[in-house]
Amino acid sequence: MVTHDQVMEALRQVVDPELGINIVDLGLIYNVDVQDGDVRVTMTMTTPGCPLVGNLLGMADMVIRQTVPGVTTVEVELVWDPPWDPTRMSEAAKIQLGLIK
């Protein structure tokens, strides 16, 4: 059985190449819904003009399919509401970017 935690752990493998931080710690993942083997991820980008949108969405889809046993379908939906802001980042990401000590 596929779990929320398995999907989140898989998504930690997707790293924003500009920032060097995974998309979970960046706070880009808004929701993960798992129903049997069907996975639906709702995520955003740091800015609407992010040139890596296609790459990050594709990597998220691929890493879930390749690393989470039992997955039958994956849907990664890009949303802009609510807009992303730095408060969504994990403490580790904020430290890595020098936002907090």
Secondary structure, 3 states (H helix, E strand, C coil): CCCHHHHHHHHCCCEECCCCEECCCCCCEEEEEEECCEEEEEECCCCCCCCCHHHHHHHHHHHHHHHCCCCCEEEEEECCCCCCCHHHCCHHHHHHCCCCC
